[in-house]
Amino acid sequence: MEILSTSEDDLAKAAQALREGKLVAIPTETVYGLGANAYDERAVARVFEAKARPTFDPLIVHIARIEDLNKVAREVPPSARALANALWPGPLTMILPKKPEIPDIVTAGLPTVAVRFPKHAIAQRIIALAGVPVAAPSANPFGYISPTTAKHVIAMLRDKVDFIVDGGPCDVGVESTVIDMTGTSPIILRPGGMALESIEAIIGNVSIQAQPGRSPGTTNTLDTAGVPEKGLASPGQTLSHYAPSTPLYLFDADSLPRSAKESEIPHPSVALVFDSIRAKELESYHIFEQVVALAPSGDMREAAARLFFLLHEFDATGYEAIFAERVPEAGLGRAINDRLYRASKK
């Protein structure tokens, strides 16, 4: 493993590594991605191996320009084109019919491909220099907390990745919103860094898939072992995902401590709440060793950017448990609640 800077020479080195079939951890505005040449089946197979990721979970293909969409998608409906023109580059992934050049291993054998044009200038430059689309899930072991710094990638993947480009902390801090554009009406399969309201401002009403593990218009459900009957339509749909090593218990907003039996709270434990007002209120009960506000200022963008960073910090601190409350279900709050739910003990 070699750590690279954001100098032009190092970015060229990262791009060359991608062309040669090597794995490169790349900073984006959402989380760090574990990148491989999307056309290279062997390189993509190494991504699955490095993450211990099941092959039924498809990867997102990243491009460097809107025009490159035609390299990976067989067709782009007018509504998808409108979203690309208005919201790309940004934390929005669209599912579209795939071109045959994209290997089946990238798409979990499905005839569709998940495509994103990231906003992060370093990611754009690396992909452009590589001259190939880059398949890149989050740069972490499957099911664990996503990395928002190069330090997180180093700690979790170590020598399983060839190069890590250190681009500093990620601005958005949660993965992209994934929207399926292949059906009669668009449907969000994974809430993320692009708010529903921003999408609906461009194309009108959009549905949100409520049940984890089900593809729109199919009976693609998870069996009792958590394995789908066929490939998931989108990454991030398994019921348990984004989880810290420390057990996380999720509760409704403003429900702690009454919703958690005090006698069953292990020590030391930490409580994670939305803002500083709520944190001060919960601190007055003197039950948890620490109470942390996701967004001390009450800004949902701050909450999203801090979520995975704080979960990493809680793991490193050695708490016995994390007690989290849901945040307001609006804007990026949908993505935060989705990640907290999937990270929690069921």
C-alpha positions in Angstrom: 0.0 0.0 0.0 1.3 3.4 -1.0 -0.2 6.8 0.2 -0.4 9.4 -2.6 -0.9 13.1 -2.4 -3.1 15.2 -4.6 -0.2 16.5 -6.7 -0.6 16.1 -10.5 2.2 13.5 -10.6 0.6 11.4 -7.9 -2.8 11.6 -9.5 -1.3 10.5 -12.8 0.3 7.6 -10.9 -3.1 6.7 -9.5 -4.7 6.8 -12.9 -1.9 4.6 -14.4 -2.5 2.1 -11.5 -6.2 1.9 -12.4 -5.4 1.2 -16.1 -3.0 -1.6 -14.9 -5.7 -3.3 -12.9 -4.6 -2.1 -9.5 -6.9 -0.9 -6.7 -6.9 2.7 -5.8 -8.8 4.3 -2.8 -10.1 7.6 -4.1 -11.6 10.5 -2.2 -15.1 11.7 -3.2 -17.5 14.2 -1.7 -19.5 11.4 -0.2 -17.1 8.7 1.2 -13.8 7.2 0.0 -14.2 4.7 -2.8 -12.2 1.6 -3.6 -11.7 2.1 -7.3 -11.0 -0.3 -10.1 -11.1 -0.1 -13.9 -14.8 -0.9 -14.6 -13.9 -2.7 -17.9 -11.4 -5.0 -16.1 -13.2 -8.1 -14.7 -10.1 -9.2 -12.8 -9.6 -5.8 -11.2 -13.2 -5.6 -10.2 -13.0 -9.2 -8.7 -10.2 -7.9 -6.5 -12.6 -5.2 -5.2 -15.0 -7.8 -4.0 -12.2 -9.9 -2.5 -10.7 -6.9 -0.7 -14.0 -5.9 0.8 -15.3 -9.5 1.4 -18.3 -8.1 -0.5 -21.0 -10.6 -1.8 -21.2 -10.6 -5.6 -25.0 -10.1 -5.5 -24.3 -6.5 -4.4 -23.6 -4.3 -7.5 -21.0 -1.6 -7.7 -21.4 2.1 -8.8 -19.5 3.1 -11.9 -18.0 6.6 -11.7 -17.4 8.8 -14.7 -15.5 12.1 -15.2 -17.9 13.9 -17.5 -21.7 13.9 -18.3 -20.7 13.0 -21.9 -19.2 9.7 -20.6 -22.6 8.5 -19.6 -22.9 7.1 -23.1 -19.9 4.9 -22.4 -21.7 2.8 -19.8 -25.4 3.3 -20.3 -27.2 1.8 -23.3 -30.0 4.4 -23.2 -30.7 7.5 -21.1 -34.4 8.6 -20.8 -35.2 12.3 -20.9 -35.9 12.4 -17.2 -32.4 10.9 -16.4 -30.8 13.4 -18.8 -32.6 16.2 -17.0 -31.3 15.0 -13.6 -27.8 14.7 -15.0 -27.8 18.2 -16.4 -29.2 19.7 -13.2 -27.6 17.7 -10.4 -24.4 16.3 -11.7 -21.6 16.4 -10.7 -22.9 15.5 -7.3 -24.0 12.8 -4.8 -26.6 11.2 -7.1 -26.4 7.7 -8.7 -28.8 6.8 -11.5 -29.6 3.2 -12.5 -29.9 2.8 -16.2 -29.8 0.0 -18.9 -26.1 -1.0 -19.2 -23.9 -1.3 -22.3 -22.5 -4.8 -22.9 -19.0 -3.4 -22.4 -19.7 -3.3 -18.6 -18.9 -6.7 -17.2 -21.6 -8.6 -15.3 -19.5 -8.8 -12.2 -19.9 -5.0 -11.9 -23.7 -5.1 -12.0 -24.4 -8.4 -10.2 -25.5 -10.0 -13.4 -28.3 -7.4 -13.9 -29.0 -5.7 -17.2 -28.7 -2.3 -15.5 -25.8 -0.2 -14.3 -25.5 2.3 -11.4 -23.7 5.5 -12.7 -22.4 8.6 -10.9 -20.5 11.7 -11.8 -18.8 12.7 -8.6 -18.4 16.4 -7.6 -15.0 15.9 -5.9 -12.3 17.5 -8.1 -9.6 14.9 -7.2 -11.9 12.0 -8.1 -12.8 13.7 -11.4 -9.2 14.2 -12.3 -8.1 10.7 -11.5 -11.0 9.2 -13.6 -10.3 11.6 -16.5 -6.6 10.7 -16.4 -7.3 7.0 -16.3 -9.5 7.3 -19.4 -11.8 4.5 -18.2 -15.0 4.5 -16.0 -14.1 3.5 -12.4 -16.2 1.0 -10.4 -15.9 2.1 -6.8 -17.9 1.0 -3.7 -16.9 2.4 -0.3 -13.3 1.6 0.7 -14.1 -0.5 3.7 -14.9 -4.1 4.6 -18.4 -5.0 3.6 -21.1 -4.1 6.1 -18.9 -1.8 8.2 -18.8 2.0 8.6 -17.9 3.8 5.5 -14.6 5.8 5.5 -14.6 9.5 5.3 -10.8 10.0 5.7 -7.8 8.3 4.3 -6.9 7.3 7.9 -10.1 5.2 8.0 -9.2 3.4 4.8 -5.7 2.6 6.0 -7.1 1.2 9.3 -9.7 -1.0 7.6 -8.1 -2.2 4.4 -4.3 -1.9 4.9 -2.4 -3.9 2.3 -5.6 -5.0 0.5 -5.5 -1.8 -1.5 -2.5 -0.8 -3.7 -2.7 3.0 -3.5 -4.6 5.5 -1.3 -5.0 9.1 -2.5 -5.3 11.3 0.6 -7.7 14.1 -0.3 -8.7 15.0 3.2 -12.1 14.5 4.8 -15.2 14.0 2.7 -17.6 17.0 2.6 -21.0 15.2 2.4 -20.1 12.2 4.6 -22.8 9.8 3.5 -23.1 7.8 0.3 -24.9 9.0 -2.8 -28.7 8.8 -3.3 -29.5 6.0 -5.7 -32.5 6.4 -8.1 -33.8 3.8 -10.5 -34.6 5.4 -13.8 -35.5 2.2 -15.7 -39.1 1.8 -14.8 -42.3 3.7 -15.7 -41.6 6.1 -12.8 -38.4 6.9 -10.9 -37.9 5.3 -7.5 -35.2 6.0 -4.9 -33.6 2.8 -3.8 -31.2 4.3 -1.3 -31.5 7.8 0.3 -28.2 9.6 0.3 -26.4 12.8 -0.2 -28.8 14.2 -2.7 -32.1 15.3 -1.0 -35.4 14.0 -2.3 -36.6 17.6 -2.6 -33.8 18.5 -5.0 -34.6 15.6 -7.2 -38.4 16.3 -7.2 -37.7 19.9 -8.1 -36.3 18.6 -11.5 -38.6 15.7 -12.4 -41.6 15.8 -10.1 -42.9 13.2 -7.6 -40.5 10.4 -6.9 -41.3 7.2 -4.8 -38.9 5.9 -2.1 -38.5 2.2 -1.7 -39.3 1.3 1.9 -38.4 -2.4 2.1 -34.7 -3.3 2.2 -33.6 -5.9 -0.2 -36.5 -5.6 -2.7 -36.0 -4.5 -6.3 -38.8 -2.3 -7.8 -41.5 -4.4 -9.6 -39.9 -7.7 -8.7 -40.0 -10.3 -6.0 -36.3 -10.0 -5.4 -36.3 -10.5 -1.6 -33.7 -11.5 0.9 -33.9 -15.0 2.2 -33.4 -15.9 5.9 -29.7 -15.9 5.4 -29.7 -12.4 3.9 -28.9 -13.7 0.4 -31.1 -12.4 -2.5 -32.7 -14.6 -5.1 -30.8 -12.5 -7.7 -28.6 -9.4 -7.7 -29.8 -6.4 -5.6 -30.8 -3.5 -7.8 -28.7 -1.1 -5.8 -25.8 -1.1 -3.4 -26.5 -0.4 0.3 -29.8 -2.4 0.4 -28.8 -5.2 2.7 -30.7 -5.0 6.0 -27.5 -4.8 8.1 -25.0 -2.4 6.7 -22.8 0.6 7.7 -22.3 -0.9 11.1 -19.7 -0.1 13.7 -18.1 -2.8 15.8 -19.8 -1.3 18.9 -23.5 -2.4 19.1 -25.7 0.5 18.1 -29.3 0.7 19.3 -31.7 3.1 17.5 -34.7 4.9 19.1 -37.2 7.5 18.0 -36.3 11.2 18.4 -36.6 12.5 21.9 -37.4 9.1 23.4 -34.2 8.5 25.4 -33.8 7.5 28.2 -37.4 6.3 28.8 -37.3 4.0 25.8 -34.1 2.3 27.0 -34.3 0.5 30.4 -31.6 2.1 32.6 -30.8 -1.2 34.1 -30.0 -2.7 30.7 -27.6 0.1 29.6 -24.0 -1.2 29.6 -21.2 1.1 30.7 -19.5 3.0 29.3 -22.0 4.0 26.7 -22.5 7.0 24.5 -25.7 8.6 23.2 -25.9 10.1 19.8 -28.6 12.8 19.2 -29.4 15.5 16.6 -28.4 18.9 18.0 -26.8 20.5 21.0 -30.2 21.4 22.6 -31.2 17.8 22.7 -27.7 16.8 23.9 -27.9 19.1 26.9 -31.3 17.8 27.8 -30.2 14.2 27.8 -27.0 15.0 29.7 -29.1 16.2 32.6 -30.2 12.5 33.2 -26.6 11.5 34.0 -27.1 8.1 32.5 -24.6 8.0 29.6 -20.9 8.6 29.9 -21.1 10.9 26.9 -23.8 12.6 24.9 -22.8 13.7 21.4 -24.7 16.0 19.0 -24.5 15.0 15.3 -25.1 18.6 14.4 -24.4 21.0 17.3 -25.7 23.8 15.1 -28.8 22.0 14.0 -27.6 21.9 10.3 -28.5 18.6 8.7 -25.6 18.8 6.3 -23.3 19.0 9.3 -25.0 15.9 10.8 -24.5 13.9 7.6 -20.8 14.9 7.3 -20.2 13.9 10.9 -22.1 10.6 11.1 -19.5 8.1 10.0 -16.7 10.0 11.5 -18.3 9.9 14.9 -19.1 6.2 14.6 -15.4 5.5 13.8 -14.5 7.6 16.9 -16.9 5.7 19.1 -15.4 2.4 18.0 -11.9 3.7 18.8 -13.0 5.0 22.2 -14.1 1.5 23.4 -17.7 2.1 24.4 -19.8 -0.9 25.2 -22.8 0.5 23.3 -24.1 3.4 21.2 -27.7 4.7 21.8 -28.8 6.8 18.9 -32.0 8.8 18.2 -33.5 9.3 14.8 -33.1 12.8 13.3 -35.8 14.8 11.6 -37.0 13.0 8.5 -36.4 15.7 5.9 -33.6 16.5 3.4 -30.5 14.6 4.3 -32.2 13.3 7.4 -33.7 10.5 5.4 -30.2 9.3 4.5 -29.0 9.6 8.1 -31.9 7.6 9.5 -31.4 5.0 6.8 -27.8 4.5 7.8 -28.5 4.5 11.5 -31.3 1.9 11.0 -29.0 -0.4 8.9 -26.2 0.0 11.4 -28.4 -0.8 14.4 -29.0 -4.1 16.2 -32.2 -5.6 14.9 
